[in-house]
Amino acid sequence: MVVTGHIIHKRLRIKDFVDIIKYYSTEQIKCTDHTFFRLSEKQRKEFLNCEKLKIYITEKIPIFVGIQNNGCYAIYYSFNKMNALKMILDVKPNNISIITFYIINKVTIPKMKYEK
């Protein structure tokens, strides 16, 4: 079942996204109770934690950025040769909440043109 709020309706230029988030400090980026709910405790310790996710947001350049129908940002970062890290972010004027993240195959990254 597809939740219409989660559908990406607009592709955002990577530069525009980087310009939006460059003014946020790591202290303004928060993980939510929902961020890691898919992972076991062992995976949380060994795999990705909130600090590592913050590094992706503040230091790495995404490979795709989209805005979902619900207003959240869907951000895709290269994770390894075959996979991408997809993060769902709620960007507010004073903070960024990391709603959740997934490791996905790169072939599933949306192929959308930029809207003018």
Secondary structure by P-SEA (a helix, b strand, c coil): cccccccccbbbbaaaaaaaacccccccccccccccccccaaaaaccccaaaaaaaaccccccbbbbccccbbbbbccccccbbbbbbbbcccccccccccccccccccccccccc
